[in-house]
Amino acid sequence: MMLSITSKLARRTSVVRQTVRAVLEGRSYSTETSVTFDIREPFKLHRFESGPALNVTCTRDEALQYYRQLQTIRRMETAAGNLYKEKIIRGFCHLYSGQEACCVGMEAAIRKSDAVITAYRAHGWTYIRGVPPVKVLSELTGRRTGCAKGKGGSMHMYCDNFYGGNGIVGAQVPVGAGIAFALKYQNTDNVCLTLYGDGAANQGQIFEALNMAKLWDLPCIFICENNKYGMGTSVERASACTDYYTRGDYVPGIWVDGMDVLAVREATRWAAEYCRSGKGPVVMEVETYRYHGHSMSDPGTSYRSRDEIQEVRQLRDPITTFKEKIISANLVSAEEIKKMDVEIRKEIDAAVKEAKAAPEPEVEEMYNDIYCQPPEGFTVRGCSPFDVHASK
């Protein structure tokens, strides 16, 4: 079975959580400024003698920041799903709901000068790297005000030191190794987070990139976001070895619970320090779960049961578990969380309204941005040899 936890346990846990929530919601104040938590699921190591500490400190400001980021991504993805159903978003649309702790935890552990490149489930990463929700939603709806001028859509969003958003399965991995090579060549101590899914983990180009990264000791963290299904195929049916953190062979690896934002943060910080010290690449597996189908065209229930999805939502949801953790530790109050939820809902509602009202790009825009610095007078051929357009 996909999940070893029974439905009965899920029901009992739900009752306990309801009781805890009733107590916590009556509290309107916070008393702590910093709290140390135990890591829920111990890290697993490959070719490492020791790993990150099994307890982690979280300050009040960090708790508020992480919760806002987690909830904003969840709300933004819910809005994107609704826009797709309204046929305002067209084409591909891969939602990040359920996986929010991955990008929030990793971003909290790195610098803005570090690089990130990921696959096509990129909305959350685009936001966490610095693009406001309105520009993400505007890009999804193909508007001129989007972060890629409405020309990239769901899979091709970018910002400073964020290299997308890539639509070809696994193709971003060797590019990530190349970015890490550039960082080393420029004598920086920055690292590149190179993300891919379990569905891409068996591709040859990934192992080629790992080999080159190890030969040259590149500052690259190869991160497998294992959400348990590659499209509609479970990891057990697709991979002879599902311990993805070990599959770098000669590259050391670490496994982390991708539903725990603090565990992800600590594992990423630890791996980044290893890379910055010049010791070479790391493979990191973050075990997570997606609530929706592979894309919006996939209902997500033909290869897994609704009960399985519900169990994960009840027992391991990254937002609910983090919220209960920080409230019960007196880092934040239930009233502060409620207030933040209202603010986030208003922000996303306003972003949706603005994205819908924004203009679409002009037809001439399709010929621009082919080169970063096109020469003066540069032109692009259209549909025929006699159809020529200016490009800038």
Stockholm file with secondary structure:
# STOCKHOLM 1.0

chainA/1-392         MMLSITSKLARRTSVVRQTVRAVLEGRSYSTETSVTFDIREPFKLHRFESGPALNVTCTRDEALQYYRQLQTIRRMETAAGNLYKEKIIRGFCHLYSGQEACCVGMEAAIRKSDAVITAYRAHGWTYIRGVPPVKVLSELTGRRTGCAKGKGGSMHMYCDNFYGGNGIVGAQVPVGAGIAFALKYQNTDNVCLTLYGDGAANQGQIFEALNMAKLWDLPCIFICENNKYGMGTSVERASACTDYYTRGDYVPGIWVDGMDVLAVREATRWAAEYCRSGKGPVVMEVETYRYHGHSMSDPGTSYRSRDEIQEVRQLRDPITTFKEKIISANLVSAEEIKKMDVEIRKEIDAAVKEAKAAPEPEVEEMYNDIYCQPPEGFTVRGCSPFDVHASK
#=GR chainA/1-392 SS CCCCSCHHHHHHHHHHHHHHHHHHTTCCCCCCSEEEEECSSCCEEESCSCCSCSEEEEEHHHHHHHHHHHHHHHHHHHHHHHHHHTTSSCSCCCCCTTCHHHHHHHHHHSCTTSEEECCSCCHHHHHHTTCCHHHHHHHHTTCTTSTTTTSSGGGCCCBTTBCCCCCSTTTHHHHHHHHHHHHHHTTCCCCEEEEEEGGGTTCHHHHHHHHHHHHTTCCEEEEEEECSEETTEEHHHHCSCCCGGGTTTTSCEEEEETTCHHHHHHHHHHHHHHHHTTCCCEEEEEECCCSSCSSTTCCSCSSSCHHHHHHHHHHHCHHHHHHHHHHHTTSSCHHHHHHHHHHHHHHHHHHHHHHHHSCCCCGGGGGSCSSSSCCTTCEEECSSTTCEEECC
#=GC SS_cons         CCCCSCHHHHHHHHHHHHHHHHHHTTCCCCCCSEEEEECSSCCEEESCSCCSCSEEEEEHHHHHHHHHHHHHHHHHHHHHHHHHHTTSSCSCCCCCTTCHHHHHHHHHHSCTTSEEECCSCCHHHHHHTTCCHHHHHHHHTTCTTSTTTTSSGGGCCCBTTBCCCCCSTTTHHHHHHHHHHHHHHTTCCCCEEEEEEGGGTTCHHHHHHHHHHHHTTCCEEEEEEECSEETTEEHHHHCSCCCGGGTTTTSCEEEEETTCHHHHHHHHHHHHHHHHTTCCCEEEEEECCCSSCSSTTCCSCSSSCHHHHHHHHHHHCHHHHHHHHHHHTTSSCHHHHHHHHHHHHHHHHHHHHHHHHSCCCCGGGGGSCSSSSCCTTCEEECSSTTCEEECC
//
